[in-house]
Amino acid sequence: MIAIEEIPQPHQVRASNGHALRALFEGMGEVDLHGVGDARGALAARLEASLAPLAKGDVLLVTGGVSAGKFDEVPGVLRDLGVERVFHKVAQKPGKPLWFGTDTRGRLVFGLPGNPVSALVCARRYVVPLLRAKSGEAPDPAPRLRLSGPLPTPSRLTQFVPVRRVESAAVPCIMNGSGDFSGLRRSDGFVEIPPMPAGELLSFFGWES
């Protein structure tokens, strides 16, 4: 993981998640960003320091380290810090490794997947509505759009498809997987396609709303 202003080698990716999330949460409260590597000791120290000033109902977001790889230490470190898992892994694509937990002081922790598309989609779909509810906003039903073109191949997973919104239609964007952050520049948000869609209209979640 390298800084966004650096040129990545073929085996490297830019650290875009923090900047994307800051933009997504603009106007919703104070955002404090910290970067940390995979070393368990450094990760534990950073998460402990980030949790310490939080009060009941405050939210901590962690991106990466929540899947099932050798260096995915976040769930174990959070457990050691007293954060109890509420759920881990959701039947959705992208974003299946999503983690959520809370502690005895009522602080909330989301472990977002590390892939940039997955992280941004999960933050928009779950964290943004939570923050709006905490601020006293009334629920805002997602607009319903008709997908321009055939539905993706049926899946047992809920699918989130980046799209451009053209009036009442959603035009799918060509993407190259959940790591294709640059592909999102063509999108206005994404539609949610359940395993068994009921009708032609799909819920749309915009990056700006």
N, C-alpha and C positions, 0 to 999 in steps of 0.2 A: 504494500500500500504506500503510495507516494503522494506528495502534495499536488493539488490540482494544477499548479503552474509548471510542474515538471513534465517532461516528455517520457511516457512509460516505455519500458522494454516489453517484448512480447509476453513475458511472464508476469507483468505488473499491471495494476489498475490504479487509477487516481482515487483519492479519498474524497468522494463526492457526496457521501450520504449526509454528513453533517451540514453542508451548505444547502443541500436540497431540503432537508427537514427544517432548517431555519427559515427558508423561504416559505415553506408550506404553513408553518405556524406563525407567520408574521401577524402581529396584532392580537395574538391569543395569550400573550403573557411573556415573561422573561425566559429566554433560552440561553443556556450556558453550555458551551461545547468543550469536550475534552477528548483527545485521542490517546489510545493506549494499545500496546501490542498484545501478543498472545500469551506472554509469560504469566503464569498463574499468580505469582507474587505481586507483580505490578498491577495486574488486573484486579486482584482483591483489594489492594491499597486504593486504587482509583475509585472502585465502586463503593468502598466504605466511606471514602471522603465525599463522594457525591451524595450518598444517602444521608450523611450526618446532618446537614442543614435543613433537610426536607421535613415539612410538617404533615399532619394527617391530610390525606387527599392529594398531596403533591405527587407529581408523576416523574419518574426517571425512565429515560429511554436508553437502551443499549442496542447497538446494531452490530451484527456479526457474533460468531461464537456460540450460536444456539442450536446448531444442527447436530450431526452425529459424527463429526470428524475428530481426528486425533487432537486438534487444538481447540475444540469447541468447549471451553471451560466455563462459560458464563452460568449455565444452570447450577453446576456444582458450587461455584463461588457464591452465588446468591443464596443458595441453601445454607452454606456455612455462615453467611451474614444474617441469617434469620428471616430471609424472604421465602415464604411458603408458595410453592407452585400451585396455581389454580388450574392452569391447563398448559400443555405443551404439544404442539402440532395440531394443525387444523386441516380439514379435508378441502384444501383450496390450492389453486395454482395461478400465479406464483404466490409464494409466502407460506408454504406448508410448515416450516419449522417455527412459526410464531410461538412465543413464550409469554406467559403473563403470570404475575404473582403479586402477593401483598405481604406485609409484615404486621406484627402486633400493634404497631403505631399507626396503621392505616395508610401507610405510604404505598403507592402503586408503582409497579415496575413492568414495563414491556420490554421483552427481548425480541427485537426485530431481526429478520434474516439479514445477512450481510450483502447479498446481491442488491444493487441499487434499485432496480425496478421493484423487487419484492419489498424492500424496506419502505419505499415511497407509497406503494399501493397499500400495505398494511397500516401505515401511519394515517393515510387519508381515510381508509375504510373504518378503522377502529379508534384510533387515538383522537382524531379531529372531532368526531361526534361526542366523545367523552369530555374533551376540554370545553366544548360548547355547552354541554349539559351542566358542567361544573360552574360555568360562568352565568348560569341562569337562563340561557337561550332556550326557547321552545324548539322541539324537534322540527327539523326542516325536511319534509319528505323528498327523497331523491327524485329528480325528473325521470320520466319514462320515455325512452327513445326506441325507435325501430332500427335494428341493425341493417346497414346497407350491405347486402350480400348474405350468403348462407351462414348459418350458425356453425361454429367450430365442431369438430367431431365430438359426439357425446362422450362424457366422462363421468366417472363417479365423483369427481371433484368439482366444486364451484370454480368457475374460471373467470378471471379478471382480464379483460381485453382492452388495451389502450386504443382510444378512438379520437377522431376529430368530430366535433359536434357541428352538424350543418342543419340548422333549424331543428326539425323534429327527428332527424336521422343521425345515426352514429356510424361513421366511416372508419373501419378498422385500420390501424397503422401497421405497416410492415415492421416487425420486430425480429431481433435475432436473440431471443431468449431473455432471461431475467437479469442478465448482466449488461444488456444493451441500453445503458442510460441515455446515450446520445439519441437513440430512437424515440425517446419520449418527447423530444423537442417538437415533433410534429403533432403531438396529441394535446387535447384539451382536458383529458381525464380518462376514465375507463368505464366500461359497462360490466355489470355482474351477471354472469350466466350460470344459473343453478343447474345441478345435474339433470333435472327434468323441468325445463322451462315451461311456464304456464302462459301460453300465448306468445305474441311476437314482440311485445314491449319489454324492455329491459331497464333496470335501474342504472342511472348514470351518476357517477361521482366525479365532479370537476376538480381540477387542481386549484382553481379559484372559484369561490362561491360566496 
